[in-house]
Amino acid sequence: MATIRDVAKLAGVSVATVSRVLNNRGYVHQDTRKKVEEAILSLDYKPNAVARSLFKKTSKSVGFIIPDITNPFFPQLVRSVEMVMKRAGYTILLFNSDEILENELKSIDLMVSKYVDGFLVVSNTLKKEHISELPLPVVCLDRVIGEEIPSVSVDNYAGARKAVRHLLERGCRNIAHIRGPAKVRTAEERLRGYRDEIRANGLKPYIVPGNYDLNTAMENALELFEKHPEIDGVFAGNDVMAVGAMKAASKLGIPIPGRLKIIGFDGIEWGTAVTPELTTMEQPISELGKKSGELLLELINGGKLRTSHYVFEAKLIVREST
């Protein structure tokens, strides 16, 4: 079955132009319109599933692209957004991208063809050129894609430095960092915060990858603790990896917080379900979801944003692991 991107490719235009032709919204040169219509006929492209939306010019639905549905942070974020959208009469179409650009582009194509009224996205692979021409509003969450695209995020750098300072205040002097995926902005900012705070205190850095994954973090933490028994503190780039580090310590018989103190980042519900309970830099997930939903609704309703980029602070929540 042909997609809107197939039509755009055959006609030699952008997906946004095809959408404008289908919606009969915005200016499209007559020659360009003819090319698009001929491509639609040639490919037998029929967005019939959204005939009602096409007629109404609205679907009362919004899309939400997240990178990893298995990471507890994102379902909590989706839920907080859903509460805002549901009150306004909107439903959410959820897409899991696995941080793969092709998956994200296909999801966007589908949303355009379904005539969603707007969408939210958490992405480290999309570029502003992929979405700036789209004929529907977009709000970025957790990660910033471009200055022109509204966003809601947390100050990951400052939060990371605060996490390391907390370990220092608890007496740690050999502090390791389990980092998130390379080239993911949140992970890079948390790594940078760790490096700068360690450097400012004249300490030696210990860094291993964890890929925001529990098992990867556990395996690399096991090797790290065996190779460097002097490590007395761990700042993990998210709570999932922090739990992985706790499992590694348990396997090696390292008591927490006696010999090893661990702090995570995100503030997911897992933190109070493990023993000892996890100290974390808590993201204000409810506020992030609420603000991003409000921004998207404002754009859908044709409003003009007073502020395009909102940055929240992460809050230190001290529990048993430190």
Helices and strands as residue ranges (DSSP letters): H 4-11, H 15-23, H 30-43, G 48-50, H 51-56, E 61-66, H 73-87, E 91-96, H 101-113, E 119-121, H 128-131, E 138-141, E 151-154, H 156-169, E 175-179, H 185-200, E 206-209, H 214-227, E 233-236, H 239-251, E 261-266, G 269-272, E 279-282, H 285-300, E 309-312, E 315-317
